[in-house]
Each structure stands twice: as structure tokens, then as C-alpha cells.
Amino acid sequence: MKREFVRTKNVKNFVALMEHLKKVPPNLPKMALVYGEHGLGKTQTIMWWVNKNDAVYIRACQGMTSRWILSEIAEELGERAYWNTQDTFEIVEKNLKQKPKIIIVDEVDYLIDKNSVETLRDLHDRTDCPVVLAGMGAVDKKLARYKHLTDRFYGTMKFEHFDKTDIKQIIEQLSEVEFTDDAMEHLASKTNQFRQIVKLLDKIEKLSKTNGIKLLDEYKLKELLNERPTAANLQTPQQIYA
């Protein structure tokens, strides 16, 4: 499988949101929410963008406190975290005021119950740096109780399931086996999540290589996925009752 980053509609929408965030005038809210179901490429898209831009990326985890997340941000900024939460906040604030950067916090769902998400709002307000929260499909509803936080959202973007155009683009850019249009249509009917598409493509490529197949039509694809019995697998009545 080819190692390429596919710029699907979700990716293009995310890039557009980030470019708009960069251009928001001073003293206006610069927070944003990015969310969607698992397997749609949110984290891959975020990491791809972060690697191309001077931004801070933090992945939240279970039990992460305000002190913990501030320590992670400090380390990303090249600063030393302190035991005292206020001291760490102040060193992070000072750094971001001197060298403004976009902060992206992935898996933000983990921060909601402990109210650690409020620390990110404070950091945004004190530094005027954009803060992007990324989470699962229901995170927008979970954050709804933080009205003073959601009021600061410049924009929200939902990662949607892939349509046939996206899936065709993924196959064409990643697959080393050529697919006919009907084969692409069939694969699109199997799943509309990036993670599952990639796993299926990997399986299909290995089976195609084993069977010496370079061009897959719908019939051959179904055979590889064991969706259609092959002549070799058909049993005669004599074999069945033997």
C-alpha cells in the first residue's frame, strides 16, 4: 500500500477551519471544536496538519488533571513544568504571549468530567491564542453545559462518514492494485470509515498479490473477500455425501 496522505473532504474542511482561525482579529474568541465518530481520520488529519505548522498538540487521557495538561503543554513549548499549577500556568502563558501558537487538544472527552477543560479556556483568554478541542461524536453535547466555553467557539467542524467520491480517492491514492469502477462501488458499500477502508485495502492487496491479480473487478473482489463461492470451493453431490 502506498504511503500517502489523502486529502478527503474532511481534511479540506479541517484545513479551512484552521486557516480561518489564524486570521481571526485580536481580542475575538478563537476557540474551535472538531468532532466525529471514531475511525474517520480525525487524529491522522490533526497530526498531519501539526507536522506542517508550528502548533502545540496534546492528546488527553483518562484522569488528566489541570496540572497534568499544563505540564504537557509546557514540555511541548520547551519549558520546565513546576509542581505548583499556578507557576506552570504562568510559564506557559508567558511563552505563548511571546511566541503565539495554536493549541490542539485531542481526545478532549477525557477532560470534561474533571473540568480540566476550563483550564484551556483560561489559557485561551489570557494568551489570545487559538485553542482547538477535538473529540468523539457526542462531545458537542457534553460540552453544552459549559456555556461560557462554547460561546468562545469561532467554529465547529464535524468529521463526516466518507462518500463514494472520498472512497474512490482513497483507493486510487493508496492501493497498488487497480480497481474497476464496479469494484470501487462494491468496496464503498462495505464501509465508510477510513480505518476500516485501509484495513480492507491491505487485506485485498495481499490476497491479490498471492493470486497474481493486478486489476480487480467486482467479481474478483467478491471472490477475494469470500463473498462468492469459487469453482474450487463448490462441492459435488458425491463429495457432500461421501
SEMARZA-235229 format. One record per residue (C-alpha): residue number from 1; residue in three letters; z, y, x. Coordinates in pm, whole numbers, always signed. Each point is the difference from the previous one (the first is absolute). Layout:
BEGIN
   pos   code       zz       yy       xx
   NUM    ala        Z        Y        X
...
***
This chain:
BEGIN
   pos   code       zz       yy       xx
     1    met       +0       +0       +0
     2    lys      -88     +346     +126
     3    arg     +284     +234      +94
     4    glu      -92     +313     -191
     5    phe     +191     +238     -221
     6    val     -165      +23     -340
     7    arg       +4     +344     -163
     8    thr      +33     -102     -363
     9    lys      +50     +245     -286
    10    asn     +376      -26      +49
    11    val      -34      +95     +366
    12    lys     -223     +297      -81
    13    asn     +243     +121     -265
    14    phe     +292      -30     +242
    15    val     -185     +192     +271
    16    ala      -86     +273     -251
    17    leu     +365      +32     -103
    18    met     +115      +28     +361
    19    glu     -261     +265      +79
    20    his     +113     +203     -300
    21    leu     +363      -29     +110
    22    lys      -89     +148     +339
    23    lys     -143     +308     -171
    24    val     +286      +78     -239
    25    pro     +121     +357      +69
    26    pro     +346      +57     +153
    27    asn     +304       -1     -227
    28    leu     -173     -213     -264
    29    pro     +115     -360      -70
    30    lys     -176     -250     +226
    31    met     +130     -336     -113
    32    ala     -226     -275     -132
    33    leu      +30     -347     -149
    34    val     -230     -291      +81
    35    tyr      +59     -321     -191
    36    gly     -157     -318     -131
    37    glu      +40     -375      -26
    38    his      +34     -219     +308
    39    gly     -310     -130     +176
    40    leu     -218     +307      -58
    41    gly       +4     +124     +359
    42    lys     +250     +288      -26
    43    thr     +179      -68     +328
    44    gln     -324      -79     +187
    45    thr     -149     +326     -124
    46    ile     +307     +201      +94
    47    met      +20     -153     +348
    48    trp     -373      +60      +56
    49    trp      +46     +367      -94
    50    val     +317      +42     +208
    51    asn     -176     -140     +308
    52    lys     -265     +268      -39
    53    asn     +241     +287      -66
    54    asp     +314     +142     +156
    55    ala     +241     -120     -267
    56    val     +335     -175      -29
    57    tyr       +0     -343     -166
    58    ile     +320     -171     -116
    59    arg      +23     -330     -185
    60    ala     +312      -14     -214
    61    cys     +194     -323      -41
    62    gln     +285     -149     -200
    63    gly     +328     +187      +39
    64    met     -145     +296     +188
    65    thr     +244     +292       -9
    66    ser      -66     +371      +58
    67    arg     +137      -29     +351
    68    trp     -225     -300      +71
    69    ile     -318     +165     -122
    70    leu      +78     +323     +189
    71    ser      +53     -206     +315
    72    glu     -341     -165      -48
    73    ile     -168     +337      -44
    74    ala     +178     +140     +304
    75    glu     -121     -288     +217
    76    glu     -357      +48     -125
    77    leu      +26     +363     +105
    78    gly     +128      -97     +345
    79    glu     +351     +125      -69
    80    arg     +337     -172      +44
    81    ala     +182      -82     -322
    82    tyr     +369      +85      -22
    83    trp     +281     -189     -167
    84    asn      +67     +299     -221
    85    thr     -260      +28     -279
    86    gln       +5     +380       -3
    87    asp      -69      +20     +374
    88    thr     -296     -235      -35
    89    phe     -133     +197     -297
    90    glu      +22     +324     +198
    91    ile     -186     -139     +303
    92    val     -274     -138     -226
    93    glu      -19     +332     -187
    94    lys      -28     +196     +327
    95    asn     -275     -227     +133
    96    leu     -206      +18     -320
    97    lys      +27     +377      -18
    98    gln     -130      +25     +357
    99    lys     -270     -267      -43
   100    pro      -76      -49     -371
   101    lys     -117     -347      -97
   102    ile      -66     -195     -318
   103    ile     +269     -260      -68
   104    ile     -102     -317     -182
   105    val     +267     -239     -126
   106    asp     -131     -339     -112
   107    glu     +188     -243     -228
   108    val     +196     +296     -138
   109    asp     +123     -223     -286
   110    tyr     +280     -112     +234
   111    leu     +137     +356      +27
   112    ile      +35      +77     -369
   113    asp     +318     -188      -93
   114    lys     +191     +135     +300
   115    asn     -129     +355      -68
   116    ser     -126      +14     +359
   117    val     -319     +143     -145
   118    glu     +191     +326      -51
   119    thr      +20      +38     +378
   120    leu     -379       +9      +14
   121    arg       -6     +278     -258
   122    asp     +251     +198     +205
   123    leu     -209      -50     +313
   124    his     -310     +120     -184
   125    asp     +179     +309     -132
   126    arg     +149      +95     +336
   127    thr     -311      -54     +214
   128    asp     -288      +69     -244
   129    cys     -166     -316     +137
   130    pro     -193     -224     -240
   131    val     +183     -320      -98
   132    val     -195     -289     -150
   133    leu     +186     -277     -182
   134    ala     -178     -335      -37
   135    gly     +121     -278     -224
   136    met      -71     -279     -243
   137    gly     -158      +16     -343
   138    ala     +307     +115     -194
   139    val     +142     +244     +255
   140    asp     -127     +300     -197
   141    lys     +224     -106     -290
   142    lys     +296      -68     +231
   143    leu      -30     +349     +149
   144    ala      -26     +165     -340
   145    arg     +378      +50      -15
   146    tyr      -21     +222     +309
   147    lys     -158     +293     -183
   148    his      +74     +245     +281
   149    leu     -189     -238     +231
   150    thr     -303      -71     -218
   151    asp      -36     +373      -67
   152    arg      -89      +32     +367
   153    phe     -291     -245      -20
   154    tyr     -320     +180      +85
   155    gly     -189     -307     -110
   156    thr      +21     -371      -76
   157    met     -251     -270      +78
   158    lys       -6     -351     -138
   159    phe     -167     -284     +189
   160    glu     -219     -171     -257
   161    his     -137     -353      -10
   162    phe     -339      -32     +167
   163    asp     -313      +15     -210
   164    lys     -319     -194      +75
   165    thr     -136     +281     +218
   166    asp     +312       -8     +219
   167    ile      -10     -379      +30
   168    lys     -367       +3      +94
   169    gln      +75     +258     +268
   170    ile     +288     -210     +135
   171    ile     -217     -312      +17
   172    glu     -290     +179     +167
   173    gln     +220     +165     +264
   174    leu     +234     -290      +79
   175    ser     -187     -325      -59
   176    glu     -205     -161     +275
   177    val     -161     -219     -264
   178    glu     -266     +157     -220
   179    phe      +60       -2     -377
   180    thr     -262      +20     -273
   181    asp      +70     +238     -289
   182    asp     +102     -283     -233
   183    ala     +241     -135     +264
   184    met     +158     +346      +32
   185    glu      +33      +20     -377
   186    his     +175     -336       -6
   187    leu     +241      +93     +277
   188    ala      +76     +326     -182
   189    ser     +101     -207     -303
   190    lys     +257     -191     +207
   191    thr     +223     +292     +101
   192    asn      +11     +379      +21
   193    gln     +270      +33     +267
   194    phe      -87      +73     +362
   195    arg     +244     -249     +150
   196    gln     -131     -285     -214
   197    ile     -364      +93      +63
   198    val      +55      -10     +377
   199    lys     +177     -338      -22
   200    leu     -285     -140     -208
   201    leu     -263     +139     +237
   202    asp     +176     -158     +296
   203    lys       +6     -338     -176
   204    ile     -364      +31     -107
   205    glu     -116      +94     +350
   206    lys     +174     -300     +157
   207    leu     -146     -239     -257
   208    ser     -344     +156      +35
   209    lys      +12      -42     +378
   210    thr     +106     -363      -36
   211    asn     -288      -66     -241
   212    gly     -258     +205     +192
   213    ile      -49     +249     -284
   214    lys     -121     +350      +89
   215    leu     -101     +121     -347
   216    leu     +225      -60     -300
   217    asp     -127       +5     -355
   218    glu     +225      -53     -302
   219    tyr      -67     -377      -13
   220    lys      +91      -56     +367
   221    leu     +305     +226      -33
   222    lys     +132     -203     -293
   223    glu      -51     -319     +199
   224    leu     +197     +140     +294
   225    leu     +282     +102     -233
   226    asn       -3     -341     -170
   227    glu     -102     +152     -331
   228    arg     -305     -219      -44
   229    pro      -11     -375      +78
   230    thr     -245      -90     +275
   231    ala     -220     -309       -3
   232    ala     +215     -150     +275
   233    asn     +311      +33     -216
   234    leu     -149     -145     -318
   235    gln     +105     -358      -72
   236    thr     -216     -257     -173
   237    pro     +147     -207     -286
   238    gln      +13     -299     +237
   239    gln     +209     +202     +251
   240    ile     +235     +123     -270
   241    tyr      +76     -346     -132
   242    ala       -9     -177     +335
***
